[in-house]
Amino acid sequence: MGNEQKPKIPRPVAKYRQVEIVDLKTGRRGKHHDLVQGIVLELVTLKPGSALEIPLAGVGGIGLANLRSAVHRAAASNSLNIETVADDGKFYVWHTKSK
């Protein structure tokens, strides 16, 4: 009873190529990375009481919601607390004191 072998199930043919994990890029680098990083770099040097005014027409067709989300993600990863507002085709962003 103990020497019985289970029938082997054949492995399916692989559809996808296997790669080593060490060769993978693990950071998030979305299609608007350069734009968002530029905004964050300017936020770091922004004078207190000032905001960046970003014309939405000049951001390469990114929608307001996507831009706002990307800037918030990048700011959070750089330990910046920010506020945003948008009106008349412009997006404003500034950093606030820690909560």
N, C-alpha and C positions, 0 to 999 in steps of 0.2 A: 504494500500500500504506500509506503514512503518513497519507493523508487519510481513512481509514476511520473512521467514528464508531461507537461502541458504542451499542447501543440503551439509551435511558434507562429506568430502572426507576422506576415511579411510587412516590412516598413514601406510606407507609401513613397513614391518618387518625390523628391523635394522640388517644390516650385520655385523656391527662393534661394538665393546665394547666402552662404554663411560667412560672416566677417568677425574678426576679433573685436571685442568690446573696447580694447585700448585704442583702436583706430578711429573710434567714433568721437565726434564733437558733441559734448554734452550740454553746452550752454545754449540758451535760446537766442537766436539771432534772426529776428523777423525781417520782412522785406523793407521795413521803414527804420531799421536799426540806426543808420547814420543820422537821419533826421532827428530821431528821438534823443540819441546821445548828444547831438549838438544842442538841443534844447536843455538837457540836464546840465551840460557844461556851462551854459549861460546862466542857468538858475543858481549854480554854486557861486557865481561872481556877482549876482544881482544885489543892488543896494537895498537895504531894508526899506520897506514902504513903496517899493517899485514892483511892477509886473512886466513880464514879457508880452508883447503884442504880436501875435503870429497870424498873418493873413491866411485864411483857409484856402484862398485861391492859389497860394504859393507853396502848398504842401504836397503837390503831386497827386491830387485826386483822392486823398485819404478822407474818409468821412469823419465828421466831428466825433462821433462815439468811439470810433477806432483810434483816433488820435488821442483823445482824452484817456482811454484805457491804456494805451501804450506809454504815454507820459507818466501816468500814475504808477504803472508797473516799474518803469525805469527809475522813477524817483524813490519808490519804496526800496528797491534793491540798492540804492545809494544812500539810504537812511535819511531821505529828505521828506518832510511833511509839506504837502502842497495844497493849494486851493486853485480851482479853475472856474472860469465863467466864459461864456461865448455870446456874442451879439453882432449883428450887422456884418457877418462874414469874417469876423475876427475871433480868435481864441486867445484868452488871457490866462497866464499861469504865473503864480508867485509862490514863494515858500513861506511857511508859517512857523511859529515857534513849536517846539515839541509839546505834545499833549500830555 
